[in-house]
């Protein structure tokens, strides 16, 4: 009987009143059915997978009213919170608060934020609609408090097991070759705005003051030696992978066997953003934000290069060093040189990661200008942390999406001085693997 009433093809074929009558009949049949005649598995499938949203809504309500003791029912209700039709999601949110479904709490927090925040006096937020109101009410019903201080304690108690699990899985970073970047403000952004002969545009990085908490950053770019340790330790495991990482991902660098790039002391290249993300997690850190990278490169005084305001080709591995050129006048001359590059020339494009000590940043970090571009976790267009969602798609399907481009900083061995400034913003597709791009990591500093 129930199966016949919720046949998806039949429901789609019905007109307005016929459709409403059919849904009303299904609702009455659900309410009148004995619990023993209902299947939790079937209701779960309807709640999260049926093509008709009213069927999903009624299945969610029935799971809550009849089968709350089943973990599968609670999981389905939690999943339905994210349904793309409002009244399916609203129903799931309402019953989650009404029946105090613990599994649903993190799902609701993703929508409204932490109750201890939105209950604080004078907490500023955007105007809300029904969804946010239902969610806030559901969380208040679950925690049975509106006091923001009490809610913070209740939140910590609720997520204690998860916190413990995360803490147990966290890796202790090796800070023996990392540098502490102290907390405080710094001058960020471009000091040079004219386009110039290389046609480089810096208007996307306006001069401003930024403030950051303290953090540690690798003194050098990640080397082939360190990356080799990562490969040996991780093996086939995907413990540290990004959830959007392509299926069958191989962390081995593309240029692992190229003698020009694979010396143990060279910065690792031929890796993509997902590789760098996994390494950083394995190392107990993460990729830097572009603001973290910029402060580490230039200090607090707004300098143009890590060593000061004047270009000095003896302080960085730039296009001059790699191609053994004394001068390049403009973009046309630069591109004429770059198109002469082959798979074997230049012969020595990169330098060791700990080279050019005379070009160190104010904090002692090396090669923050030149040698290899360095990846960040910042999206080039939104300036927020990267949040890719391309799993299962080919590069051609997302290569023009803004969400697919991260910020590169610092310039590389093919770069002229204008790209090696502390404020120049480059970008790259997160799946590209170039011999011009590497990375370094940042790590949390103890709270003071």
C-alpha positions in Angstrom: 0.0 0.0 0.0 2.6 2.5 1.1 4.9 1.6 -1.9 2.1 2.3 -4.3 1.3 5.7 -2.7 4.9 7.0 -3.1 5.7 5.8 -6.6 7.9 8.7 -7.8 6.8 8.5 -11.5 3.2 8.4 -10.5 3.5 11.4 -8.2 5.2 13.4 -10.9 2.4 12.7 -13.3 -0.4 13.9 -11.0 -2.1 17.3 -11.3 -2.4 19.7 -8.3 -5.4 18.4 -6.4 -4.7 14.8 -7.3 -1.2 15.2 -6.1 -2.3 16.8 -2.8 -4.9 14.0 -2.2 -2.2 11.4 -2.8 0.2 12.9 -0.3 -2.7 13.3 2.3 -3.5 9.6 1.8 0.1 8.7 2.3 0.3 10.8 5.5 -2.9 9.1 6.8 -1.6 5.6 5.9 1.7 6.3 7.8 -0.1 7.6 10.9 -2.4 4.6 10.9 0.2 1.9 10.3 1.4 -0.2 13.1 5.0 0.4 14.0 5.7 -3.3 13.4 4.5 -2.9 9.8 6.9 0.0 9.0 10.5 -0.5 7.9 13.2 1.7 9.3 15.4 1.0 6.3 12.6 1.9 3.9 11.8 5.1 5.8 15.5 6.1 5.8 15.6 5.6 2.0 12.6 7.8 1.6 13.8 10.4 4.0 17.1 11.1 2.2 16.6 9.7 -1.3 13.0 10.0 -2.5 12.4 12.3 -5.5 9.3 13.9 -3.9 10.0 16.3 -1.1 6.7 15.7 0.7 7.5 12.0 0.9 10.9 12.9 2.4 9.3 15.3 4.9 6.8 12.7 6.1 9.4 10.0 6.3 11.6 12.2 8.5 8.7 13.0 10.8 7.8 9.3 11.1 11.4 8.3 11.9 11.4 10.8 14.7 8.0 9.8 16.1 8.4 6.0 15.8 12.0 4.9 15.6 14.2 7.4 17.5 15.9 4.5 19.3 17.4 3.3 16.0 20.8 5.0 15.2 20.0 4.7 11.5 16.8 6.8 12.0 18.8 9.5 13.9 21.5 9.5 11.1 18.8 10.0 8.4 17.2 12.8 10.3 20.6 14.5 10.7 21.3 14.1 7.0 17.9 15.5 6.1 18.8 18.8 7.9 20.8 19.6 4.7 17.9 18.8 2.3 17.7 21.3 -0.6 14.0 21.8 0.0 13.2 24.0 2.9 10.4 22.1 4.6 12.2 18.9 4.6 15.2 20.6 6.3 12.9 22.5 8.6 11.1 19.3 9.7 14.4 17.6 10.4 15.6 20.6 12.4 12.4 20.8 14.4 12.3 17.1 15.4 16.1 17.2 16.2 15.5 19.9 18.8 12.2 18.4 20.0 13.6 15.0 20.5 17.1 16.2 21.5 18.9 14.2 18.8 22.6 14.4 19.7 23.8 13.3 16.3 22.1 16.3 14.8 23.8 19.0 16.9 26.9 19.4 14.6 24.7 19.6 11.6 22.7 22.4 13.1 25.8 24.3 14.3 27.0 24.3 10.7 23.9 26.3 9.9 23.6 28.7 12.8 27.0 28.8 14.4 27.7 28.0 18.1 24.8 28.7 20.5 27.3 30.3 22.9 28.0 32.9 20.2 24.5 33.7 19.0 23.1 34.0 22.6 25.8 36.5 23.6 24.4 40.0 24.3 24.8 42.4 21.3 26.1 39.6 19.1 26.1 41.0 15.5 24.8 38.8 12.7 23.1 39.0 9.3 19.2 39.1 9.2 17.8 35.6 9.4 14.9 33.6 7.9 12.9 30.6 9.0 15.8 28.2 8.6 18.1 30.0 11.0 15.3 30.6 13.4 14.3 27.0 13.5 18.0 26.0 13.9 18.7 28.3 16.8 15.5 27.2 18.5 16.4 23.5 17.9 19.9 24.0 19.5 18.4 25.9 22.5 15.9 23.0 23.0 18.7 20.5 22.8 21.0 22.2 25.3 18.1 23.6 27.4 19.8 26.9 28.1 20.0 30.4 26.7 22.9 31.6 28.9 25.9 31.9 26.6 28.4 31.0 29.3 26.6 27.9 30.4 26.2 27.0 26.7 29.9 27.2 26.1 30.4 24.7 28.9 27.6 22.4 27.6 29.1 22.6 24.1 32.5 21.5 25.4 30.9 18.7 27.3 28.9 17.5 24.2 32.0 17.5 22.0 34.4 16.2 24.6 34.8 12.8 22.9 35.4 14.4 19.5 37.9 16.9 21.0 39.8 14.0 22.6 39.8 12.0 19.3 41.2 15.0 17.4 43.8 15.7 20.0 44.9 12.0 20.0 45.2 12.1 16.2 47.1 15.4 16.1 50.7 15.1 15.2 53.3 17.1 17.3 55.1 19.3 14.8 58.9 19.4 14.6 59.7 23.0 15.2 63.5 22.6 15.2 63.7 24.4 11.9 60.7 26.6 12.2 60.7 30.3 13.1 58.3 32.1 15.5 56.5 35.0 13.8 55.3 37.1 16.7 51.8 38.4 17.2 50.9 41.9 16.1 50.2 44.2 13.2 52.2 44.5 10.0 52.0 46.6 6.8 50.5 44.5 4.0 49.9 45.2 0.4 51.6 46.8 -2.6 53.7 49.9 -2.4 54.1 50.0 -6.2 50.9 50.4 -8.2 52.1 51.3 -11.7 52.0 48.5 -14.3 55.6 49.0 -15.5 57.4 47.2 -18.4 56.5 43.7 -17.2 52.8 44.6 -17.1 52.4 43.3 -13.5 49.2 44.4 -11.8 49.3 44.8 -8.0 46.0 46.6 -7.6 44.5 43.5 -6.1 46.6 43.8 -2.9 45.9 47.3 -1.5 48.2 48.9 1.1 46.7 48.3 4.6 47.5 47.1 8.1 46.7 43.5 9.1 47.0 41.9 12.5 47.8 38.3 13.1 48.3 36.0 16.2 51.7 34.4 16.7 52.6 31.4 14.6 55.6 29.3 13.5 56.7 29.0 9.9 59.2 26.7 8.2 62.6 28.5 7.8 62.9 27.0 4.4 60.6 25.5 1.8 59.8 21.8 2.3 62.7 19.9 0.8 62.8 16.7 -1.2 64.4 15.1 1.9 61.4 16.0 4.1 58.9 15.1 1.5 60.6 11.7 1.0 60.0 11.0 4.7 56.4 11.9 4.3 56.0 9.4 1.3 57.7 6.6 3.2 55.6 7.1 6.3 52.2 7.6 4.6 52.4 4.9 2.0 49.0 4.1 0.7 47.2 5.7 3.7 44.9 8.6 3.1 44.8 9.6 6.8 46.0 13.1 6.1 44.2 13.7 2.7 41.8 16.5 1.9 38.3 15.2 1.7 38.0 16.6 -1.9 41.3 14.9 -3.0 40.9 13.1 -6.3 40.3 9.4 -6.1 43.5 7.3 -6.5 45.7 10.3 -5.6 49.4 9.6 -5.8 51.5 12.0 -3.7 54.7 11.3 -5.7 56.0 14.5 -7.2 55.9 14.7 -11.0 59.6 15.7 -11.2 60.8 13.1 -8.7 63.3 11.6 -11.2 64.4 14.9 -12.8 68.1 15.4 -11.8 67.6 19.2 -12.0 64.9 19.1 -9.3 65.4 16.0 -7.1 68.4 16.8 -5.0 67.5 16.1 -1.3 68.2 19.7 -0.4 66.1 21.2 -3.2 62.6 22.4 -2.5 60.1 19.8 -3.5 58.3 20.7 -6.8 55.9 18.9 -9.1 53.3 18.6 -6.4 49.8 20.0 -6.4 47.7 21.7 -3.7 46.2 18.5 -2.4 49.7 17.0 -2.0 50.9 20.0 0.0 47.7 19.9 2.1 48.3 16.3 3.0 52.0 16.9 3.8 51.2 19.8 6.0 48.7 17.8 8.1 51.2 15.0 8.4 53.8 17.5 9.6 51.4 18.8 12.3 50.7 22.1 10.5 48.9 23.5 7.6 49.6 25.7 4.6 50.0 29.4 5.4 47.4 32.0 4.6 48.6 34.6 2.3 48.7 37.1 5.1 50.8 34.8 7.2 53.1 34.3 4.3 53.4 38.0 3.6 54.2 39.0 7.2 56.9 36.3 7.4 58.4 37.5 4.2 58.5 41.3 4.9 58.2 41.8 8.6 56.3 44.8 9.9 57.8 47.7 8.0 56.2 47.1 4.6 59.5 46.4 2.7 59.4 45.5 -1.0 61.7 42.5 -0.8 62.6 40.3 2.2 65.9 42.1 2.6 64.7 45.7 2.0 63.4 48.0 -0.7 66.1 47.7 -3.3 66.4 44.8 -5.8 69.6 42.8 -5.6 70.0 39.9 -7.9 72.6 38.4 -5.6 70.0 37.7 -2.9 67.5 35.5 -4.8 67.2 32.7 -7.3 65.4 34.6 -10.1 65.3 34.5 -13.9 68.7 36.2 -13.9 70.4 33.5 -11.9 68.6 30.5 -13.5 69.1 31.7 -17.2 72.4 33.5 -16.5 71.1 36.8 -17.8 72.3 40.2 -16.6 69.3 42.2 -17.6 65.8 41.8 -19.1 64.0 45.0 -20.2 60.3 44.1 -20.5 57.7 41.4 -20.7 58.3 40.7 -24.4 62.0 40.0 -23.7 61.2 37.9 -20.7 58.7 35.8 -22.7 61.1 35.4 -25.5 63.6 33.9 -23.0 61.1 31.7 -21.3 59.9 30.0 -24.5 63.4 28.8 -25.1 63.1 26.6 -22.0 63.4 22.9 -22.6 63.1 19.7 -20.5 66.8 19.9 -19.8 67.6 23.6 -19.8 68.3 25.7 -17.8 70.6 23.1 -16.3 70.5 24.5 -12.7 67.1 26.2 -12.3 66.6 25.8 -8.5 69.0 26.3 -5.6 69.0 24.5 -2.3 66.2 25.5 0.0 68.7 27.0 2.5 70.6 29.0 0.0 70.9 32.8 -0.3 71.2 33.6 3.4 71.9 37.2 2.4 68.3 37.4 1.2 66.7 36.3 4.4 63.5 37.9 5.7 63.5 40.0 8.9 62.6 36.8 10.8 65.4 34.7 9.2 63.3 32.8 6.7 65.1 31.9 3.5 64.1 32.2 -0.2 60.9 34.0 0.5 61.8 35.7 -2.8 62.6 33.5 -5.8 63.6 29.9 -6.2 60.1 28.5 -6.2 56.6 29.9 -5.9 55.0 28.9 -2.6 51.4 27.7 -2.1 49.0 29.1 0.4 45.7 28.0 1.7 44.0 31.2 0.5 41.6 31.3 -2.4 42.9 33.9 -5.0 39.4 35.4 -5.7 37.6 35.1 -2.3 40.6 35.6 0.0 39.0 32.9 2.2 40.6 29.5 3.0 40.4 27.1 0.1 37.2 24.9 0.1 37.3 22.9 -3.1 34.5 20.6 -4.0 35.6 19.0 -7.3 36.0 15.3 -6.3 35.0 13.1 -9.2 35.3 15.8 -11.8 38.0 16.2 -14.5 40.2 19.3 -14.6 38.4 20.6 -17.6 35.2 20.8 -15.7 36.5 23.1 -13.0 39.6 24.8 -14.4 37.6 28.1 -14.9 35.9 28.0 -11.5 37.1 30.7 -9.0 37.0 28.0 -6.2 39.8 26.1 -7.9 42.6 28.7 -7.7 44.9 29.3 -4.7 47.3 32.1 -4.1 51.0 31.7 -4.9 53.6 33.9 -3.3 57.3 34.8 -3.6 58.1 34.3 -7.3 60.2 31.5 -8.7 63.3 30.8 -10.9 61.5 32.1 -14.0 60.4 35.3 -12.4 61.6 38.9 -12.8 62.0 41.1 -9.7 58.4 42.5 -9.9 57.1 39.0 -9.2 59.6 38.5 -6.3 58.2 41.4 -4.2 56.7 40.5 -0.9 53.3 41.7 -2.0 52.8 40.2 -5.5 49.9 37.8 -5.7 50.2 34.9 -8.2 47.6 32.1 -8.7 47.5 28.5 -9.8 45.0 25.7 -10.4 44.9 23.5 -7.4 45.6 20.3 -9.4 48.5 21.7 -11.4 52.0 20.2 -10.7 54.8 22.6 -11.9 58.5 22.5 -11.5 58.3 26.2 -10.4 56.0 25.7 -7.4 56.7 24.4 -3.8 55.5 25.3 -0.4 56.3 25.6 3.3 54.1 25.1 6.4 52.9 27.1 9.4 52.2 25.7 12.9 50.3 26.9 15.9 52.1 28.9 18.5 51.2 28.2 22.2 48.6 30.6 23.5 49.9 33.3 25.8 
